[in-house]
Amino acid sequence: MIFKQLIIFFTGLVIFAYGISLAIQVQYLGIHPWDVLSIALFDLIGLTVGTWTIIIGLVIMIFTFFTRRQYINVGTFLNAFLVGVFVDMFLFLQWFPVGRSLVEDIAIMLLAIVAMGVGGGTYSAAQIGLGPRDGFMLSIADITGKSIQRIRIYVESCVLLIGLILGGPVFVFTFIFTLIQSPIYQKIFLSIKPYTTRV
């Protein structure tokens, strides 16, 4: 069972990272708040987008470790590290469709959002461990007693504001990203989870 879970987990991470990398190709349309921050730090300081994805993941994991360490495990570390590595790999390889019009760029962005929804639902359904951002938001929800949905809005709004101040790419799709991604994530998660649940 664990081998199957690992295959599903790594497959999900690859698809998720490809979605992030694809969205970056048309970032002028607006990208997910966490990626707005990564892009802003990359443009401001340097390194790579994937490196900043890893650094941000590790920073919030430290907070989670000292507040609700039950949300941290091996899968969380793998997620934090490998997504960043895969993002940089795809950005280097440039295996992306090229849009030649606004309509084509929107189609590419929608494909990126679908990929992130499918990838996120897949690696979560593997039940290897929470992503660092998910664990972070759950820990805050536990501490404050607020719903995870409300905490997600608060946290991503703060992240978006910081990314915007630092010069990250914010536009229309930044605000509708989650609305499209979440239903896809849930559908994939519920479809795959029965195959990774021990009876």
LOGUPA-337397 format. One record per residue (C-alpha): residue number from 1; residue in one letter; x, y, z. Coordinates in nm, 3 decimals. Example, Ala and Ser with C-alpha at 12.3 -4.5 7.8 and 13.67 -1.06 7.14 Angstrom:
! residues 2
{node 1,'A',{1.230,-0.450,0.780}}
{node 2,'S',{1.367,-0.106,0.714}}
END
This chain:
! residues 199
{node 1,'M',{0.000,0.000,0.000}}
{node 2,'I',{0.275,0.247,0.091}}
{node 3,'F',{0.437,0.202,-0.252}}
{node 4,'K',{0.109,0.290,-0.422}}
{node 5,'Q',{0.070,0.591,-0.194}}
{node 6,'L',{0.420,0.714,-0.276}}
{node 7,'I',{0.362,0.679,-0.651}}
{node 8,'I',{0.038,0.877,-0.623}}
{node 9,'F',{0.206,1.134,-0.397}}
{node 10,'F',{0.500,1.200,-0.629}}
{node 11,'T',{0.276,1.202,-0.937}}
{node 12,'G',{0.060,1.465,-0.771}}
{node 13,'L',{0.360,1.680,-0.680}}
{node 14,'V',{0.489,1.671,-1.039}}
{node 15,'I',{0.150,1.769,-1.184}}
{node 16,'F',{0.105,2.042,-0.921}}
{node 17,'A',{0.451,2.187,-0.989}}
{node 18,'Y',{0.389,2.180,-1.363}}
{node 19,'G',{0.070,2.378,-1.304}}
{node 20,'I',{0.262,2.643,-1.108}}
{node 21,'S',{0.529,2.664,-1.377}}
{node 22,'L',{0.270,2.689,-1.652}}
{node 23,'A',{0.085,2.969,-1.472}}
{node 24,'I',{0.412,3.160,-1.441}}
{node 25,'Q',{0.436,3.167,-1.823}}
{node 26,'V',{0.122,3.385,-1.834}}
{node 27,'Q',{0.167,3.552,-1.495}}
{node 28,'Y',{0.049,3.889,-1.626}}
{node 29,'L',{-0.305,3.746,-1.600}}
{node 30,'G',{-0.255,3.700,-1.225}}
{node 31,'I',{-0.140,3.393,-1.031}}
{node 32,'H',{-0.210,3.225,-0.697}}
{node 33,'P',{-0.126,3.442,-0.391}}
{node 34,'W',{0.157,3.216,-0.268}}
{node 35,'D',{0.315,3.224,-0.614}}
{node 36,'V',{0.273,3.602,-0.630}}
{node 37,'L',{0.499,3.616,-0.324}}
{node 38,'S',{0.754,3.373,-0.469}}
{node 39,'I',{0.772,3.566,-0.797}}
{node 40,'A',{0.802,3.898,-0.613}}
{node 41,'L',{1.094,3.772,-0.403}}
{node 42,'F',{1.260,3.623,-0.711}}
{node 43,'D',{1.233,3.952,-0.901}}
{node 44,'L',{1.350,4.153,-0.600}}
{node 45,'I',{1.634,3.940,-0.464}}
{node 46,'G',{1.719,3.672,-0.719}}
{node 47,'L',{1.777,3.297,-0.661}}
{node 48,'T',{1.500,3.100,-0.838}}
{node 49,'V',{1.122,3.079,-0.810}}
{node 50,'G',{1.152,2.719,-0.691}}
{node 51,'T',{1.406,2.818,-0.427}}
{node 52,'W',{1.170,3.080,-0.289}}
{node 53,'T',{0.888,2.826,-0.291}}
{node 54,'I',{1.107,2.601,-0.075}}
{node 55,'I',{1.219,2.883,0.157}}
{node 56,'I',{0.863,3.005,0.216}}
{node 57,'G',{0.751,2.648,0.282}}
{node 58,'L',{1.030,2.593,0.535}}
{node 59,'V',{0.962,2.922,0.715}}
{node 60,'I',{0.595,2.846,0.769}}
{node 61,'M',{0.681,2.487,0.865}}
{node 62,'I',{0.893,2.626,1.151}}
{node 63,'F',{0.588,2.814,1.280}}
{node 64,'T',{0.373,2.503,1.248}}
{node 65,'F',{0.636,2.288,1.422}}
{node 66,'F',{0.634,2.508,1.730}}
{node 67,'T',{0.256,2.546,1.744}}
{node 68,'R',{0.095,2.227,1.610}}
{node 69,'R',{0.372,1.986,1.519}}
{node 70,'Q',{0.122,1.705,1.453}}
{node 71,'Y',{0.074,1.865,1.111}}
{node 72,'I',{0.441,1.813,1.022}}
{node 73,'N',{0.576,1.481,0.895}}
{node 74,'V',{0.802,1.339,0.625}}
{node 75,'G',{0.546,1.409,0.354}}
{node 76,'T',{0.538,1.775,0.453}}
{node 77,'F',{0.915,1.807,0.408}}
{node 78,'L',{0.903,1.620,0.077}}
{node 79,'N',{0.626,1.848,-0.044}}
{node 80,'A',{0.808,2.167,0.060}}
{node 81,'F',{1.130,2.061,-0.110}}
{node 82,'L',{1.018,1.872,-0.419}}
{node 83,'V',{0.756,2.117,-0.545}}
{node 84,'G',{1.025,2.386,-0.558}}
{node 85,'V',{1.269,2.152,-0.732}}
{node 86,'F',{1.010,2.045,-0.989}}
{node 87,'V',{0.903,2.406,-1.054}}
{node 88,'D',{1.262,2.503,-1.133}}
{node 89,'M',{1.304,2.192,-1.347}}
{node 90,'F',{0.999,2.274,-1.560}}
{node 91,'L',{1.099,2.641,-1.587}}
{node 92,'F',{1.441,2.528,-1.711}}
{node 93,'L',{1.304,2.273,-1.959}}
{node 94,'Q',{1.031,2.509,-2.088}}
{node 95,'W',{0.791,2.229,-2.178}}
{node 96,'F',{0.502,2.469,-2.219}}
{node 97,'P',{0.253,2.564,-2.490}}
{node 98,'V',{0.309,2.915,-2.623}}
{node 99,'G',{0.011,3.149,-2.643}}
{node 100,'R',{-0.005,3.391,-2.934}}
{node 101,'S',{-0.312,3.581,-2.823}}
{node 102,'L',{-0.498,3.677,-2.506}}
{node 103,'V',{-0.749,3.397,-2.562}}
{node 104,'E',{-0.470,3.139,-2.590}}
{node 105,'D',{-0.299,3.278,-2.279}}
{node 106,'I',{-0.626,3.250,-2.086}}
{node 107,'A',{-0.657,2.889,-2.205}}
{node 108,'I',{-0.301,2.824,-2.081}}
{node 109,'M',{-0.387,2.978,-1.743}}
{node 110,'L',{-0.700,2.763,-1.714}}
{node 111,'L',{-0.491,2.456,-1.798}}
{node 112,'A',{-0.246,2.559,-1.524}}
{node 113,'I',{-0.524,2.594,-1.269}}
{node 114,'V',{-0.666,2.254,-1.365}}
{node 115,'A',{-0.319,2.099,-1.331}}
{node 116,'M',{-0.276,2.251,-0.985}}
{node 117,'G',{-0.620,2.128,-0.880}}
{node 118,'V',{-0.554,1.777,-1.012}}
{node 119,'G',{-0.202,1.767,-0.868}}
{node 120,'G',{-0.304,1.902,-0.530}}
{node 121,'G',{-0.596,1.663,-0.501}}
{node 122,'T',{-0.374,1.373,-0.606}}
{node 123,'Y',{-0.087,1.427,-0.361}}
{node 124,'S',{-0.332,1.500,-0.078}}
{node 125,'A',{-0.528,1.182,-0.149}}
{node 126,'A',{-0.207,0.980,-0.116}}
{node 127,'Q',{-0.223,1.056,0.259}}
{node 128,'I',{0.155,1.082,0.290}}
{node 129,'G',{0.135,1.420,0.461}}
{node 130,'L',{-0.003,1.771,0.444}}
{node 131,'G',{0.162,2.039,0.235}}
{node 132,'P',{0.344,2.304,0.444}}
{node 133,'R',{0.086,2.571,0.364}}
{node 134,'D',{-0.205,2.343,0.454}}
{node 135,'G',{-0.045,2.252,0.786}}
{node 136,'F',{0.025,2.619,0.854}}
{node 137,'M',{-0.337,2.718,0.799}}
{node 138,'L',{-0.469,2.426,1.003}}
{node 139,'S',{-0.243,2.523,1.293}}
{node 140,'I',{-0.373,2.880,1.285}}
{node 141,'A',{-0.730,2.752,1.267}}
{node 142,'D',{-0.665,2.538,1.577}}
{node 143,'I',{-0.511,2.829,1.768}}
{node 144,'T',{-0.779,3.084,1.680}}
{node 145,'G',{-1.082,2.855,1.671}}
{node 146,'K',{-1.179,2.995,1.332}}
{node 147,'S',{-1.286,2.780,1.036}}
{node 148,'I',{-1.017,2.666,0.795}}
{node 149,'Q',{-1.203,2.839,0.511}}
{node 150,'R',{-1.190,3.172,0.693}}
{node 151,'I',{-0.825,3.125,0.790}}
{node 152,'R',{-0.738,3.042,0.429}}
{node 153,'I',{-0.894,3.371,0.317}}
{node 154,'Y',{-0.709,3.566,0.589}}
{node 155,'V',{-0.373,3.401,0.526}}
{node 156,'E',{-0.385,3.417,0.147}}
{node 157,'S',{-0.503,3.779,0.162}}
{node 158,'C',{-0.202,3.869,0.379}}
{node 159,'V',{0.034,3.676,0.151}}
{node 160,'L',{-0.118,3.846,-0.152}}
{node 161,'L',{-0.080,4.191,0.005}}
{node 162,'I',{0.287,4.128,0.084}}
{node 163,'G',{0.348,3.994,-0.267}}
{node 164,'L',{0.168,4.294,-0.419}}
{node 165,'I',{0.371,4.542,-0.213}}
{node 166,'L',{0.690,4.367,-0.325}}
{node 167,'G',{0.584,4.394,-0.689}}
{node 168,'G',{0.439,4.048,-0.759}}
{node 169,'P',{0.205,3.980,-1.054}}
{node 170,'V',{-0.153,4.041,-0.938}}
{node 171,'F',{-0.447,4.057,-1.178}}
{node 172,'V',{-0.789,3.906,-1.246}}
{node 173,'F',{-0.692,3.539,-1.218}}
{node 174,'T',{-0.532,3.598,-0.878}}
{node 175,'F',{-0.881,3.650,-0.736}}
{node 176,'I',{-1.059,3.365,-0.914}}
{node 177,'F',{-0.777,3.110,-0.895}}
{node 178,'T',{-0.909,2.932,-0.586}}
{node 179,'L',{-1.270,2.941,-0.709}}
{node 180,'I',{-1.169,2.730,-1.009}}
{node 181,'Q',{-0.903,2.517,-0.842}}
{node 182,'S',{-1.088,2.411,-0.526}}
{node 183,'P',{-1.374,2.212,-0.687}}
{node 184,'I',{-1.124,2.028,-0.908}}
{node 185,'Y',{-0.904,1.956,-0.605}}
{node 186,'Q',{-1.201,1.818,-0.410}}
{node 187,'K',{-1.325,1.600,-0.697}}
{node 188,'I',{-0.982,1.445,-0.756}}
{node 189,'F',{-0.916,1.402,-0.385}}
{node 190,'L',{-1.244,1.217,-0.326}}
{node 191,'S',{-1.193,1.004,-0.638}}
{node 192,'I',{-0.843,0.886,-0.545}}
{node 193,'K',{-0.861,0.865,-0.165}}
{node 194,'P',{-1.047,0.527,-0.156}}
{node 195,'Y',{-0.750,0.368,-0.337}}
{node 196,'T',{-0.502,0.485,-0.073}}
{node 197,'T',{-0.708,0.418,0.238}}
{node 198,'R',{-0.610,0.110,0.436}}
{node 199,'V',{-0.905,-0.114,0.513}}
END
